[in-house]
Amino acid sequence: MVDTELARPAPGTAATLWARFRASLVRSSDERVVSGLSGGIAAKLRIGTPFVRAAFVVLAFTGGVGAVLYAVGWALATSTVSTRGTPRDLPDRQRAGLGLMFLAVVFAMRGVDFWFGDAVVWSAVLVAFGIAAIWDRTGRQELAGSVLAETAPGKVRIAFGGILMLAGLATFSGSLQAMQEIGPIVVAIGITAAGFMLVFGPWVVRLAGDLASERRDRIRSEERSEMAAHLHDSVLQTLALIQRSDDPKKMVTLARSQERELRNWLYSSAQANGDETLSRALEAAATRVERAHDVPVEVVVVNDVAVTNGVDAVVKAASEAMNNAAKHSTAGRVSVYAEAVGGMLDVFVTDQGAGFDLDVVPDDRHGIRDSIIARMQRHGGTATITSEAGEGTEVHLEMPLEVS
């Protein structure tokens, strides 16, 4: 609490009044911008600290009286106390009384010519107390999101503070010609910017944080999906082949091949580089499928292009389509045709095998849905699968080269 116990002189003496005044004049250790004097006075008066600061600022425009009073208060307030939790519940009638007393002091300064001009002082009154009305409401909460989270009475106070600031700017701008020597345009712009940042700044800060968080979550989700698809295409496929093989030599060959591929994928600085081309990547994928399933795969590429992120996604989706055709279609041959024309890359993987119905594929089979369709969608492309029983299957992959 702010009040402190002192040894008091006899009642009615000047020393008693002085001691009581010194006891009430303390500095706050919790609400400190310069010295904490405004926080101590506000706690004693049971009002918001921003209003006391606004009063000092306004009086500083009345011949510098505010600066002098602050310096004297700083010198006299020798004790520092915690004002955290101090009630700020002064009745509205007493708040109005304090406001009228302050206006009386301002008019008195005007009467004795402690004055920097009507336009300057009254603009300072409106802007300073407008900011105080807003800050007293938002400053005691976490800044980000506080304005939007206000209740109806709080929003009324914030709106009132904004109106005061606008009125101050209007008053100030009406006397630009008389105040050219202090750069009124610069001052007006600064005050306007400060007011808008005070009102809308918390919302902007929270919005920027939410966008950054959403972007990080999306990148992590895409990385997890890409990793899951790669593991399905490589490690899980190889393990399934090993389980079905009775040839120990072939099992060792498959395991070593998969180990080399996995190490390269994990430790390579880039999965694709400018030296690798679409034709080479498709040929390598076809070689792996032929070695694993003993089914020939024919690859034809027209207008070869360099492998980029998007093209690499097409190659991986095509590799999965080749693997599915060699393993499930019972066809004696798989054909791959790729063409890069008009800014689009088209790859067709076809077989003349048994065909299948995509709608009846079990949900636990992720090859087509994740490694082909979802992978193409993540990189801005599309995958179209056409299959008829007894007629075979065609997988058409499309990727805009600009996206890749």
N, C-alpha and C positions, 0 to 999 in steps of 0.2 A: 504494500500500500504506500501511498505518497506521504501521508501525514507522519511526522516523526515526533517523538516525545522530547520535550526540552524542559529545562529548569526555568520556570517563568518568574519574572520579577513581579513586584506588587501590581495589582490591577489598577488601570487608569493612568499609568505613567507612559511617557513616550517610549521608554525602553521596552515596555510590554508590547506595544504596537509594533515596534521595530523587530522584536524577537519573533512575534507571530508572522510578520511578513517574511522574514528570512527563513522561517520554518516551512512556509508554503512555497517558496521559490526554490525549486529543485530542478535538476537535469535528469532526463530519462536515459537509462542505459539500453532500452529496447527500441525506442523510436528516434534514433539519432541520424541526422543528415549532416549537421555541422557540429553542434555541441549537445543536442538533446534538450535544449531549453524549451522549445515549442512543445515537445512531448510532455515535459513536466508540467507546464502551465495548462495544457489541454487535459491532463489527468486530474489536476486540481479543480478545473472548471467543469469536468465531466462532459466534455465535448470532443469532437474529432480533432486530431492533431493537424490535419490539412487546413482547417479553418484558422488556427492560430498562425500557421506559416503564412497563409494568405494575408492575414492582418499585418504581419511584419512587412511583407512585400509591398502592400499598398501604402503603408506609412513611410516606406523608404522613398516613395515618389512625392511625399509631402515635405519637401525640403530636407530629405534624409533623416527625418525623425525616427523612422522605423529602424534604421541601421544603428542610430545612437541608442535607442531603447534596448535593442538586442545586445549591444556591447555591454551596457550597464547591467542588464539581467544576467549575462554570462559571467560578469565579474562578481555579482552578488550571490549567485547560486553556487555555493561551494560544495554542496553535497550532490551525489548521483545515486539514484534509486531505481529499482525496477518498477515499471508501470504496467507490466503484463497482467492482464486480467482486471485492471482497474475499470469500474463501471463507467460507461459513457451514456448515461441515461438522464441527462438534464431535461426537465420538462420543457415542452415546446414554448410555453409562455415565457420562461426564463431565457430560452434561446433567443426568442424575439427581443427580449429586453437587452441582451448582450449585443445583438445586431444594431439596435437603435442607439445604444451607448457608443458603439464604434462609429456609426455614422455621425454622431454628435462630435466626436473627436476629429473626424475628417473635415466637417464643416468648420470647426474651430481653427484647424490648420489653414483652411482657405481664408478665413476671416483675418488671420494675422499674416497672410501672404506667404506662408510656408507651402508653396504650391508650384508645381511644374506645369501648370496649365490644365484647364478643365478636360480637354480631350485626352491628355495622357493619364491623369489620375483616375477619371471615371472609367476609362478603358481598362486600366489596371484593376479597378474594383470588380468590374464585371468578369473579366477573364480569370483573375486569381480566384475569386470565389466560385466561379463556374467549374474550374478545375478542382477546387476543394470539394465541391458537392459530388463530383464524380469519384475522385480519389478516395474520399472518406468511405465510399460504398465498395470500391473494388480493391483498395489498398490493403485491407485486412484479410483478403482471401488470396488464394493462389491466382496469380495474374492471368494465366492462360485460361480462357473460357469463362472468366468471372462475369463479364457483361451479359453474355447469353444466358447464364445460369441464374440471373437475378429474378426475384419475385416481382410482382406488379408494383408495389410501393418503391422498391429499389430502382426499377426501370423509370419510374416517374422522376425520381431524384436525378438519375443520370440524364434524362431528357431535359430536366430543368437546368442542369449544369451546362449541357450543350447549348441551350438557348442563351444562357448568360454569356458564354464564350462568343457566340455569334453576335450578340448585341454589343459586346466589347469591341469586336472587329469592325462592326458597322460604325460605331462611334469614332473609332480611331481612323477609319478610312475616310470619314466625313471631314477630317481636318488634315488631310495629307499636305495640302498646300502650306499650311502653317507649320508643319513639322518636317519639312524637307531636310533640315539640317541634321536630323538623326536617322535618316534613311528609313522612312516609314514603310516602303514597300518590302524591304528585307525583314523588318520587324513583324509586319502583318503576315507575311508568308510563314515566318518561323512560328508565330503564335497559332496560326491555322493548322500547320502541320502537327504541332504539339497536341492541339485539341483532338484532331482526328486520330492520331496515334494512341492517345489516351482512351478514346472511345472504342476504336476498332482494332487497336494493336493486339489485345489479348486474343481476339478471334483469329487474326492473321497468324499469330504465333502458333496457336493450337492447330489451325488448318495446315500450316506448313509441316508441323510435327506429324500429323495424321497421314499426310501424303507421303512423307519420307518413310514412315513405318509401313504403310501399305506397299510401297515399292520394294522395300527390303523383304517383306513377306512373299510378294509375288516372285521375286528373283529366287528366293530359297525354294519355293514350291516348284518352279520350273526346273531348277537344278536337281531336285529330288526326282521329278518325273523323268528327266533325261537320264539320270543315273539308273533308275529302275528299268527304263527301256533298254539301255545298253547292257545291263546285266542279264536281262531276259534274252537279248539277241546273241550274247556270247557265252557267258558262264553257264546259264541254265540249259541252253541248247547243247553245249558240250557234255555236261553232266548226264543229260538224257541219252545222248549217243553212247557214252561210256557204259551206262547201265544196260543198254541193249546189245552191246558188242560182246562176243565170246572170244575175240582175238586179242590176246594180251599185247601184242606188238602194236595193233591199231589203237588200243586204249592208251598206251604210253605216248604214241604220236599225237593223238588228240589232246591229251593233257599238256604236253609240252607246247604244242601250238597255241592252246588257250592261255597258257602261262605267259608266253611271249606277248600275245595280243593284250592281255590284261595289264602287264607291266608297262607296255608302251602307252596304253590309255591313261594309266594312273600317273605316270611320271613325265609324260611328254609335256613340254611347255605350251604346245598348241596342237589340237587334234588335226588341224588342216593348215596347210601353208600354200603360198602362192605357186610353188613348184609342182604341186600335185594337181592332176587334171581329173575331170569326170571319167574319161575313158579308163584311165589307170585304176581309179578307185572301184569302178564297176567290174573291171576284169579281176581285181584282187578279191572282191566279194564273190564273184562267180567261181573262182578257183577254190575258195573255202567251201562253197556249197558242193562242188563236184567232188572234192576230197572227202567230204563228210558223208555224202549219199550215193556216190557213184552214178550220178545223173549228169549228163552233159548240159552245159548252159552256154548258149550262144549270145554274144554281146555285140551290138552294132550301135555306134555313136556317130551322129551327124553334128558338125559344128561344135567341136570340143570346147569346153570352158574350164577355167580354173576352179578348184574346190574352195568354196567359202563356207561360212556357217550354214547358210540355207541349202547350198548344193550338197554339203556333207549330210544334212538331214535327209535329203532325197536319196542319197546313196545308201544310208542305213535302212530307210524304209524299203527300198528296192531289194536290199540284201535279205530282209525279213520275208519279203514276198517270194524271192527265189527259194529260200529255205523251206517255206510252207509248200510251194509247188513241188519241190523235189521230194519232200517227205510225205505229203498227203495226197497228191493228185494221181499217183500211179502212172503219170505220163512218162514217156521215154525220153523227153527232151523239154527244156525250158528256154524260152526266147526272151531276150531283153533288147528293147529298142529305145534309144535316147536321142532327143533332138532339141537343140537350143536355137529358137527362131523368134524374132520379134520381141525380144525381152522376156520370153517365157521359156522355161525348161520343162519338157514333157518326157516322161519315162513310162514305157509300157512293159510290164512283165506278164507274159502269157504262157499258158500250157494247154494241151489238148487232152486233159485228164478227166477225172470223174466229176469234177465240179462239186459245189456245196451250197447250202442255204445259209447266208450270213445270220439270219434271224434266229436260227436254231443252234448257233455256236454257243457252248456253255459259257457262263459268266466268268468262270475261273480260267478261261483261255484268253490271255492278254496280248497275244502276238499281233492279231489284226487290229484290235481296238486301240491299244497303247503304242505299240511299236510302229504301226503304219499310220492309222488315221489320226490319232492324237498327236503324234510326233509332227506330222505335216502341218496340222493346225497351229501348233505352238510356234512354228517358224513362218507362218503366213501363207502356207500352201494348202492344197486340197488333195484328197485321195478318194478315187472312185473305184469300187470293186464290182465287177460284173461277172456272174457265174451262173451256169446252167448245168443241171445234172446230165452227165454224159457228153457234154459239149466242151467242158473246160472252163478256165477262169482267166480273166484279164484284170490286172491291177494297173490303173492309170494314175500317175503321180504328176501334179502340176505345181510349179514353184516360180513366182516372178523373180527374175534375176535381180531386180532392183532391191527387193526385200532381203535377198541373200547377201 
